[in-house]
Amino acid sequence: MQERTPHVVVVMGVAGTGKTTIGPLLADRLGVPYAEGDDFHPAENIAKMSSGTPLTDDDRWPWLDAIGAWAHGRAGLGGVVSSSALKRSYRDRLRAVAPDVVFVHLTGDRKLIEDRMSHRQGHFMPTALLDSQFATLQPLGADEAGVGVDVAGSPDDIADRAVKALSRLG
């Protein structure tokens, strides 16, 4: 059974938490389109990350603006998009363009996340950048619309928990 949501949901978290896996599952359950956040990166950002160089905030602003524009275009229609959105300032930037977005923060044990990252095929984010991701992470504040969802278990389990947690947001 698909649920309809007016929300545009940003699936966030450090690399390896499953944003690209959980995002489409969540979108399917909610009956809305999914957009892969990595597709919004300019080529220069992908080259930097592929070489193991963390992005600067200046690198991220155009990427976040592009995601925000997509989310704004889905306002009232619903959608799911992935974005690490690790810092409060990044989420504020997204909300500046799409004020009604809600966040699903995929959280989990660092060892589990690193193990999952090491088994991914064809992804540009090396496990070496995981430390910088955790160092940068600012969890959702109490005043931010969103929910935390643990990434233990199967992708279906995680997506089901996300739907249930989002339903409590109203």
C-alpha positions in Angstrom: 0.0 0.0 0.0 1.4 3.4 -1.0 1.0 6.4 1.2 0.7 9.9 -0.3 2.7 12.7 1.3 2.9 16.4 0.5 6.4 16.3 2.1 9.5 16.6 0.1 11.9 14.3 2.0 15.6 14.7 2.1 17.3 11.4 3.0 20.5 12.5 4.7 23.5 11.0 6.5 27.2 10.2 6.1 28.4 8.3 3.1 27.6 4.6 3.4 24.4 4.9 5.4 22.3 3.8 2.3 20.8 7.1 1.0 20.9 5.8 -2.5 19.3 2.5 -1.5 16.8 3.7 1.0 15.7 6.8 -1.0 14.1 5.0 -3.9 12.5 2.4 -1.5 11.1 5.3 0.6 9.9 7.1 -2.5 8.1 4.0 -3.8 6.4 3.5 -0.4 5.3 7.1 -0.4 4.2 7.1 -4.1 6.5 10.0 -5.1 9.5 10.4 -7.4 13.1 10.0 -6.2 16.0 12.1 -7.2 19.6 10.9 -6.6 21.5 13.8 -4.8 24.8 12.8 -6.3 23.4 13.6 -9.8 23.2 17.2 -8.8 27.0 17.5 -8.2 29.0 19.4 -10.8 31.8 17.3 -12.4 34.5 19.2 -10.4 33.0 18.0 -7.1 32.9 14.3 -8.3 36.5 14.6 -9.4 37.5 16.0 -6.0 35.7 13.3 -4.1 37.0 10.6 -6.4 40.6 11.7 -5.6 39.9 11.5 -1.8 39.6 15.3 -1.4 36.8 16.5 0.8 34.5 19.2 -0.6 34.6 22.6 0.9 31.5 24.6 1.7 32.1 26.7 -1.4 32.0 23.5 -3.5 28.8 22.4 -1.9 26.7 25.6 -2.3 25.8 25.1 -6.0 25.0 21.4 -5.3 22.7 22.2 -2.4 21.1 25.0 -4.4 20.4 22.5 -7.2 18.8 20.0 -4.8 16.9 22.8 -3.2 15.5 23.9 -6.5 14.4 20.3 -7.3 12.7 20.1 -3.8 11.0 23.5 -4.3 9.6 22.3 -7.6 8.1 19.3 -5.8 6.5 21.4 -3.1 2.9 20.2 -2.4 3.5 17.2 -4.7 6.0 15.3 -2.6 9.3 13.7 -3.5 12.4 12.1 -2.0 15.9 13.3 -2.7 19.2 12.1 -1.2 21.8 14.6 0.2 24.4 14.1 2.9 23.2 17.4 4.4 25.7 16.9 7.2 25.8 20.5 8.5 23.0 22.6 9.9 24.1 25.3 7.5 23.5 22.9 4.5 20.1 22.0 5.7 19.3 25.8 6.3 20.4 26.4 2.7 18.0 23.7 1.4 15.2 25.1 3.6 15.9 28.6 2.2 14.8 27.4 -1.2 12.4 24.7 -0.1 11.1 25.7 3.3 8.8 22.7 3.8 11.4 19.9 3.3 11.7 17.3 6.0 14.7 15.2 6.7 15.2 11.5 7.3 18.6 11.2 9.0 20.0 7.7 8.4 22.1 6.9 11.5 24.1 4.0 12.5 27.2 2.4 13.9 30.4 3.6 12.2 31.8 0.1 11.9 28.6 -1.1 10.1 28.7 1.9 7.8 32.4 1.4 6.9 31.8 -2.3 6.2 28.9 -1.5 3.9 31.0 1.2 2.1 33.8 -1.2 1.6 31.5 -3.6 -0.3 30.0 -0.9 -2.7 30.7 -1.2 -6.4 31.3 1.8 -8.7 30.9 4.6 -6.1 33.2 7.6 -6.1 33.3 8.1 -2.3 36.2 6.2 -0.8 36.0 4.9 2.8 39.0 7.2 3.6 36.6 10.1 3.6 34.3 8.6 6.2 36.2 10.2 9.1 35.7 13.6 7.6 32.0 12.9 7.1 31.5 12.0 10.8 33.6 15.0 11.9 31.4 17.3 9.8 28.1 15.7 10.8 25.8 17.9 12.9 22.7 15.8 13.7 19.2 17.3 13.3 18.4 19.9 15.8 15.2 19.7 17.9 13.8 22.6 15.9 14.4 20.9 12.5 11.6 19.0 10.8 12.8 15.4 10.5 13.4 12.0 12.0 16.4 9.8 12.7 16.2 6.2 11.4 18.8 3.5 12.3 20.4 1.7 9.4 20.6 -1.7 11.1 18.7 -4.4 9.3 17.6 -4.9 5.7 16.9 -2.0 3.3 13.2 -2.9 3.5 13.3 -2.7 7.3 14.9 0.6 7.2 12.5 2.0 4.6 9.5 0.7 6.6 10.9 2.4 9.8 11.4 5.7 7.8 7.7 5.6 6.6 6.5 5.0 10.1 8.7 7.8 11.6 7.6 10.2 8.9 3.9 9.4 9.6 4.4 10.8 13.1 5.4 14.1 11.7 1.9 14.7 10.3 
